[in-house]
Amino acid sequence: MSDPRERDRGRLRTFLIGGVVGASAAIATARRRRRPRPSRQLPGGLSAFEQAPCFDEQMEQRKKR
């Protein structure tokens, strides 16, 4: 079996590394949340599609039929 002190050091090292990784994840999340999202007034649903150039093409093709 291994030395109990060595095992305790390994556990402490693992705990510290986990703490550093967790803290960096928390900081990254906090930075991401601080950024304000740009407010864009885009239409939703089918009205968004009706403003697309491909919609006009589709309508022209239907008129030709």
URLIN-V226444 format. One line per field, one symbol per residue. ss: DSSP state (H for helix, E for strand, L for the rest). psi: psi as a letter, one per 20 degrees, with the letter a starting at -180 (. if undefined). A space follows every 10 residues. Layout:
BEGIN
ss: ???
psi: ???
END
This chain:
BEGIN
ss: LLLHHHHHHH HHHHHHHHHH HHHHHHHHHH HHHHLLLLLL LLLLLHHHHH LLHHHHHHHH HHHHL
psi: qrphghghgg ggggggghgg ggghhhghgh hhhhppppop mqqrbhhhhh iqhhgggghg hhhh.
END
